[in-house]
Structure formats: C-alpha cells, structure tokens
Amino acid sequence: MTLEELASVRTFPVQRGRRIAPGWWWSASTGRLVHYGFGAMRTQIMLLDHDPQVVALACSPVELAWLGEDDTVAVHAPHLMARLRDGSGLLVDCVGSEGVPTRLADRAAAMAAAARAVGWHYRIARPPDPVLAANVRWLSGYRHPRHGNRTAMERVVGLFAQPLPLIEGVRRLGEPIAAWPVVFHALWSGVLSAPLDQPLHERTMATTTATRAAG
C-alpha cells in the first residue's frame, strides 16, 4: 500500500460558526474520495486535482515528530499529501484569509527540511486568486470522465488546434447542450488551455495544449 492510500492520521471535527463543514471531494486524479476539514482545504484539493502534475491525493496520511530547540517533542500532520507525476511527493498545509497561524509558522521550516531530505516538497497554500478559484470550481463540475470520452477529446484537439473562442468550438462540435460539458472537461483535464486567471465566458480563447498537439 502506498502512502497516498493510507487513512488520515487526524480528524476534523465540526466547528460552530464555520461556513463549510468537513466533507469529501471526489478526485478525478485517482477516482477516490479525499477528505477535507474546512473550506480552504477543499479549495486546495480542488486546485491540486486540476494540476496535471498531480497523480494522487490524500488527506493527512503522515505525521512527523521531531525534537524542538528546547528538546521537547513537536508533532505535525500536514493537511494534504500529493503524489507528483515524477514520483516525488508534496506535503501541503492550507490556510485561509486570516493568514498563517503562529503554531504552523513555527513548524514550517522543519516540515520543509524533512521534505527536502527525501526529495519531496512542502508548502503552505494560501487562498488563490478569486477569479482562478471560481473558474476551476466551475470546471470541476465537469471533471468526471463521463464528460469526455476518447473520441470526443480527439475532436476537441483537432477543433482547437488553433486558438478559437469557446463558443465557436462548441458550435462546430455539435449540439451545445451536449458539447459544452465536453469542452469544460477538456479545460479541466488539460486537453485545452485558456487564461483561467481571467473571467471565463463564451468568447474566451482556448487552444489545444502543446503536449496534446505534439501527440
């Protein structure tokens, strides 16, 4: 069993006043559910699931312990672990708009050093740009493979070989009600590239990614 297949070593209790309660995210990268404890964590899972370099995700599958400067034992379990395409790993702690808590800031250097020692990476993930988050959140609704079979994706690759407004590609693909989910899935999965840091709309220019075009 790989590290990303392990159960979480921590729990996330429901807290009064939090807008988003603990829940589960279905990962398109692995076809499995990933647990999250709060809203900022769910957002980072979504962004990692959208990242083409990520092949697996897990909620807190590992806990690290070390001796602090005063010889007391420090323990920390990062919120998320991601397996990257090159085989290395990424440990992630998620923070909201309130910033990095003092306790986490004190442990970040030790976590980064431990990750480097095994060829991994560590980062504290802060809230993303709101426009990017909104666009990826919309596309995530079409992340399931049922929205893009191989034949449909091959057609998308051909249609968007040159930059084209989304609506033009949709019209050429077929019935809009059926074609839009295919195009959104292509944007989610990286078959198509578009400027997701700008508001997504029907005239947004999209094109087949370089790797798909080369394939």
C-alpha positions, 0 to 999 in steps of 0.5 A, spaced: 500 500 500 502 506 498 502 512 502 497 516 498 492 510 500 493 510 507 487 513 512 488 520 515 492 520 521 487 526 524 480 528 524 476 534 523 471 535 527 465 540 526 466 547 528 460 552 530 460 558 526 464 555 520 461 556 513 463 549 510 463 543 514 468 537 513 466 533 507 469 529 501 471 531 494 471 526 489 478 526 485 478 525 478 486 524 479 485 517 482 477 516 482 477 516 490 474 520 495 479 525 499 477 528 505 477 535 507 476 539 514 474 546 512 473 550 506 480 552 504 482 545 504 477 543 499 479 549 495 486 546 495 484 539 493 480 542 488 486 546 485 491 540 486 486 535 482 486 540 476 494 540 476 496 535 471 502 534 475 498 531 480 497 523 480 494 522 487 491 525 493 490 524 500 488 527 506 493 527 512 496 520 511 503 522 515 505 525 521 512 527 523 515 528 530 521 531 531 525 534 537 524 542 538 530 547 540 528 546 547 528 538 546 521 537 547 517 533 542 513 537 536 508 533 532 505 535 525 500 532 520 500 536 514 493 537 511 494 534 504 499 529 501 500 529 493 503 524 489 507 528 483 507 525 476 515 524 477 514 520 483 516 525 488 511 527 493 508 534 496 506 535 503 501 541 503 498 545 509 492 550 507 490 556 510 485 561 509 484 569 509 486 570 516 493 568 514 498 563 517 497 561 524 503 562 529 503 554 531 504 552 523 509 558 522 513 555 527 513 548 524 514 550 517 521 550 516 522 543 519 516 540 515 520 543 509 527 540 511 524 533 512 521 534 505 527 536 502 531 530 505 527 525 501 526 529 495 519 531 496 516 538 497 512 542 502 508 548 502 503 552 505 497 554 500 494 560 501 487 562 498 488 563 490 486 568 486 478 569 486 477 569 479 482 562 478 478 559 484 471 560 481 473 558 474 476 551 476 470 550 481 466 551 475 470 546 471 470 541 476 463 540 475 465 537 469 471 533 471 468 526 471 470 522 465 463 521 463 464 528 460 469 526 455 470 520 452 476 518 447 473 520 441 470 526 443 477 529 446 480 527 439 475 532 436 476 537 441 484 537 439 483 537 432 477 543 433 482 547 437 488 546 434 488 553 433 486 558 438 478 559 437 473 562 442 469 557 446 463 558 443 465 557 436 468 550 438 462 548 441 458 550 435 462 546 430 462 540 435 455 539 435 449 540 439 451 545 445 447 542 450 451 536 449 458 539 447 459 544 452 460 539 458 465 536 453 469 542 452 469 544 460 472 537 461 477 538 456 479 545 460 479 541 466 483 535 464 488 539 460 486 537 453 485 545 452 488 551 455 485 558 456 487 564 461 483 561 467 486 567 471 481 571 467 473 571 467 471 565 463 465 566 458 463 564 451 468 568 447 474 566 451 480 563 447 482 556 448 487 552 444 489 545 444 495 544 449 502 543 446 503 536 449 496 534 446 498 537 439 505 534 439 501 527 440 
